[in-house]
Amino acid sequence: MAESELLRTQRRRAVDIATELNLDGFENAEEVGRGGYGVVFRCDQPELDRIVAVKVLTADLDAESLQRFIREQRAMGRLSGHPHIVPVFQVGTTNRGHPYLVMPYHARGSLESQIRDSGPLGWRETLRLGVKLAGALEAAHRAGTVHRDVKPGNVLLTDYGEPQLTDFGIARIVGGFETGPDVLTGSPGFTAPEVVDGAAPTVASDVYGLGATLFCALSGHAAFERRSGERVVAHFMRVAAHPVPDLRAAGLPASVCALIERAMSVQPADRPETAAAFGRELAAAQRDSGVPVDEMALPTESDSQLGALGPSPTATPQRRTTAPPTPTTKYQPPTRTRSLVARTRLLDLLRAERFKRLTLMHAPSGFGKTTLAAQWRDELTSGGVEVVWLTVDEDDSNLVWFLEHLIEAIRNLRPELADELEQVLDAEPDDPARYVLTALINDLHARDDRIVIVLDDWHYVRDESTRAALRYLLDHGCHHLPIVVTSTTNSGLSLSRLRISADIIDIDADAMRFDRSEARALLVDIGGLGLSDSSVAALNDATDGWVAGLQLATLSLRAGEDPAQLVDRVSGHADVGEFLAENVIDTLEPNLLEFLLATSITPRICAELAAELADVDRGQALLDEIESRGLFLHKIDGSREWFRYHALFADYLRRRLERDRPELVEGLHYRASAWFAAHHQLNEAVDHALAAGNPDRAVDLVEQDEAYLLERSQLTALHAVLAKLPARLIASRPRIQLLLAWVNVLLQRPAPMHAALNRFVIALDKAVLTDAEHADLRAEGNVVEAVAEAFADRSDRLDELLHDALERPNSFTPRVAGAAGNIASFAAFARFDFESARRWPAWATPYNELMGPFATIYSHCFAGLAAREQLDLPAAVYAYREALDLSVATVGPHSHAARLAAGVLAEVLYWKGELAEASVLAEESYELGSEGGGGVDFMIARYATGARVKAAQGDRDTAAKRLADGMAVARRLDLPRLYARLLNELIALGFEVPARDEERLRGSRTLVHDNGIDTIVAETDEDSAIRLLLASREPDRLRQACDRARTLADGIDSSRRPLAALRARLLLAAALSAADRSGEAESELAPAAALCAELGLTRLLFDATAGSRG
């Protein structure tokens, strides 16, 4: 085809697509960009009064183009909400089948256009840009997405000057479509050299792309611009062969240049390990240069586990709850006392198409969506299908609360599965939705089982991360997990893909409208009205088949209204619902109307709360009367304790209250706030205090009731409540800042914890408090910091931080004293004072018992760890089993605490040769995942023992993977002791050692340090170095190994550290044996072997004498 013909065809197609977009509500489409598989249009969206960019797939719908488009849709969808990633407003398909994405329109264009038009950025602005984009890339990587084309043209600028990463069209999603090895992706000047050589794009290649983008921002051009006439391959070869051009001559700071050069290193291993690491380096450069320091926006709103050293839940054993107190009615459809119209024609449709991936019932309020969903649920359950019901509300806009609520709904049917999912939620704070929902999908698929999930009132969810969770379910689920959604809108769902695959039942408002037979059933058969067929037809037409309108009409007709006159009045009224509601309300007795208005202020109502709000004595009687009159009040539990008004009617009542009695609104919110606060429902109490326009009261309520939630481990609920409080008010409240620090340290979020502690110190210095109050709060702040130090495996400052709390424990809450005792045990352990490490848990017992099972479980574990180091193995096993038994009895066999105890018990049982039980316990412990917490000793048990057990069973591949996983965690969390121990296990089991570690280990080191943790790291590295020397089998190296092994063994005091001394003697015996010094080997081995035999450490002895790595 001639070029002019091609252009005409493209223009004609663009005009056609513009027409199609116009039908979907996108007007005045103007083409602003074109790519290999799509066109971007600038459009007006009058419905929301905004300008948007709509990216349309215009290429023929071949599999690759469609897959690529869907991949971009998924990648951007899962990342929507990040401030520096372009969000997706919605997805759709035109009437001719062209999928499209709707995104913000960036009038300021891209970073590329800004550089081209205005020249390079300054180094300060470039650092800011780098920190923000590093956060965006890190968020993408954590979501399993590698961008693969980071460049200035893919960085758009918002109206506020903020950068946003875009164009995920070639992004690689873990588990998704992959570009073939012969296809080179990315843009020449910004693609990493290893990708040019055919390697798959990785996190490291994205870091390179970001470095190259920052180079361009600083210089105004790509580091390696393509020369005129230069072939692409030749250009790439030049990139790989030459160093990054030096920008120091242009007067740029050397430190900034060095960071960019490192990010653009030819070897991936020489670059920062993660985008977050690069972002931290850029932020450090800002700090060192004295310019304002930016923060990366990283996902943090997720639940995590309680740390082993932190305070714990209630005084009486109970299962942990992180979501706010929730009525069980949230997990079942509303209970109806009146007969309902059977939606037979819609149920027939559902029967014919059942078990599609998504059944969507969407229509405005009052069309009977919940009723239809409940009827379908009843039919499914009567047929033996398990159905989970979740009534969604505003709280579900918090992603972790939504996941908690979903898990609780599942618990009603599958308690064991719910326990599993809850532990996944605890263990994966960075990306909870992905891991929880994947676990749910995998469990059902593995069992070839089916659960239908009903999400009623989905429109209440406004948060993009919760919407993304549902899209993840729809994208990755299958026929084992059909989803039923009721909503007033169909936006925010993955509909285009489902429509293309014909995997959706779409029931909209037109389908939901009552036909005349259904209207007759409601008005005549159920309503008992003596209406003719013509009157029924007229009313149905006047209300347009709107169920709520027909119900309101029924109430009016019962009050004596003439049907013909009512039809005439309804037909001439613009807002049928408002008119009919007024018509009904105006017939009520004044006292009943006052009751209705007062009780509409809260989303749900019970008799006691109703009596408080309406200032009456007959709360239950009035609720019963309202329900019996059919005034849109439904009970939401079987015991008839809790009720709620239909959303449409509640909205009307609140509007009328604002119109007719505005002076009452503030007082009603105050009453509601007080009632919820008295019942420890802090979330609702704060909501109503804020609604009353009194944020100071909201802050006071949190201060007064924080212990109730914190000591019940409702950490995420408390964190979400704190997020509602105005920052300007809580900045000066030291107790609130201290509470924020507690929440974040127990959720193992060090950065926000330290930020809260810094604000706490400032607020405390300014607060008007007595000297005693100052001292108590400062001491509690020190305990919080000590918990953080223990999680980070640092012990230098612990005695100083804990001194005050341990000196006068009864001056504080049990939470503070118990946590101080736990940390004191760790501090003693770290200085090899194992007797004290065993005494501190006993000292803390009275305080821990007041906080519930968690702290007591952890105390048992710490006592066991100290006993283990003393080779008092019966005491260690007893302590571990006490912890495990208490965990199982109080919080469940698959709980976080039970898995921590299982790991440390598995370690000792493995040493004793009890492989079968050790294997079961090690597997259970490993379910904690990468962020399982509990401190380094628990992580060593999880990864090292898990690997040893797998190797003993002959599964070396899994053993290697567990060690690699643990080493990655150690690097990410900066835990040298964990890394040293897992590297040692890697060597002992004969796996390949990373070259950089091998080179480091071969050097000499100081073995004794002032800090016990540093001493353990040095000794473990020395053990590893000796094993490497033994593996060489060279005489000189064997001699060195023997000398170093003897120095190591002689340097450990066996009276203070029996276990460490025993392991060192076994290593020395192995070294002497490898060097054919059998006499010396036997003299070292004999007493060590005798001790092992006495203690039953058969496997520890077997592993030691099986040789070192070879």
Number of C-alpha atoms within 10 A of each C-alpha: 6 7 8 9 10 11 12 12 12 14 13 12 13 20 15 13 22 22 16 20 24 17 12 14 14 23 18 16 23 16 18 13 12 13 11 9 18 19 20 24 25 24 24 21 18 11 8 8 8 11 19 20 26 28 24 26 25 22 14 12 15 8 9 13 18 18 17 21 24 21 22 22 25 23 25 27 27 26 24 20 17 21 19 27 24 27 21 23 17 18 22 22 20 18 12 9 15 21 24 24 23 22 20 16 22 17 14 14 16 21 23 22 16 19 18 12 9 10 15 21 20 12 19 17 12 20 26 23 24 28 24 26 27 29 26 27 28 26 25 24 21 13 18 19 26 25 27 28 26 28 26 23 18 19 25 27 22 18 12 7 9 14 24 23 26 21 20 24 21 20 26 24 20 12 8 12 15 15 15 10 11 7 9 17 18 20 14 21 21 29 26 31 23 17 18 20 12 13 13 17 22 19 22 24 28 27 32 29 26 28 27 28 30 27 27 24 26 25 19 18 18 19 22 20 12 17 10 6 6 10 10 13 11 11 16 22 13 14 23 18 10 10 14 19 11 13 18 13 8 9 7 15 15 12 14 22 19 14 17 23 21 19 26 29 21 20 15 20 9 12 23 22 16 18 28 23 17 25 28 20 18 26 23 15 19 20 13 11 14 9 13 11 17 19 14 23 18 19 19 13 17 22 29 28 24 26 25 30 29 29 32 31 28 23 15 13 18 15 15 19 18 22 24 23 15 11 11 14 18 19 25 20 22 19 15 13 11 11 10 13 19 14 16 12 11 15 17 11 12 17 13 9 13 18 22 19 25 30 22 23 27 26 21 15 19 21 24 23 25 22 17 21 23 19 18 21 22 14 14 16 13 10 9 8 15 18 25 25 24 26 22 23 16 15 21 23 19 22 23 26 21 22 24 23 23 22 24 25 24 25 17 15 14 15 14 14 18 21 21 21 27 22 23 27 29 24 25 22 24 20 19 22 25 18 17 24 21 17 17 19 20 15 17 18 16 9 9 10 14 19 20 22 21 29 23 25 23 24 20 16 21 15 16 21 23 21 23 24 21 20 19 20 22 21 16 14 21 19 19 21 24 24 25 25 23 25 23 19 16 19 15 20 22 25 25 21 21 17 16 13 10 13 20 23 20 15 18 19 18 13 16 22 20 25 15 18 13 21 25 23 17 23 23 17 14 14 17 12 15 13 14 12 14 11 15 25 18 19 27 26 17 21 23 17 23 25 21 22 23 24 20 24 28 23 21 22 19 14 13 8 14 11 20 13 10 18 19 13 14 20 17 10 13 9 11 21 22 15 17 25 21 16 18 19 19 12 12 12 9 11 11 16 15 14 20 24 23 24 29 24 21 20 15 17 23 18 21 16 20 26 20 19 25 20 13 13 13 14 21 17 11 19 28 17 13 17 19 14 10 15 20 18 23 23 24 23 18 12 7 15 14 19 22 20 22 17 16 16 21 21 14 18 23 21 15 14 20 14 10 11 14 13 11 13 17 15 13 22 24 20 20 25 27 21 18 18 19 13 9 18 19 27 23 22 27 28 19 26 24 21 17 20 13 15 20 14 18 26 22 16 21 24 15 12 15 19 17 17 23 25 20 23 28 22 27 25 25 24 21 19 20 23 11 15 19 14 10 8 12 20 15 18 20 26 19 24 26 25 25 24 28 27 26 24 26 27 25 23 16 18 12 16 25 18 14 24 23 15 21 27 17 16 20 22 13 12 13 10 11 9 8 10 12 15 14 17 18 21 20 24 24 22 28 28 23 28 30 26 19 26 25 17 21 20 23 17 13 22 16 11 24 27 15 19 23 21 10 11 17 12 14 16 15 21 21 25 28 33 28 32 29 30 32 29 29 31 27 22 23 23 16 19 17 23 16 17 27 23 16 22 26 18 16 24 19 14 24 31 21 20 26 22 27 31 30 29 27 30 31 24 32 31 28 29 29 28 22 21 19 21 19 16 21 14 17 25 22 16 24 30 21 17 28 26 17 22 27 15 15 18 19 20 20 23 24 31 31 28 28 34 31 32 33 31 28 30 26 23 23 24 22 20 17 17 19 13 14 25 23 15 24 30 19 23 31 21 19 27 20 18 18 28 25 22 19 19 17 25 27 21 25 32 28 26 31 28 28 28 24 20 16 16 13 11 13 18 11 15 26 21 13 22 27 18 15 25 22 14 18 20 13 12 13 13 18 20 22 27 24 23 23 26 25 22 23 24 21 22 21 17 15 11 14 10 9 8 14 16 11 12 18 15 9 12 12 10 18 15 12 9 14 20 21 19 18 20 19 22 24 24 25 25 26 25 25 26 25 25 23 26 20 13 14 12 14 11 17 24 18 17 28 24 15 20 26 18 14 22 21 14 14 20 11 15 9 15 18 17 18 19 21 22 17 26 25 25 27 29 28 28 30 26 20 22 21 13 14 15 12 13 20 16 11 18 23 13 14 20 21 13 15 20 13 10 15 17 21 17 19 18 23 14 16 18 17 11 19 22 18 15
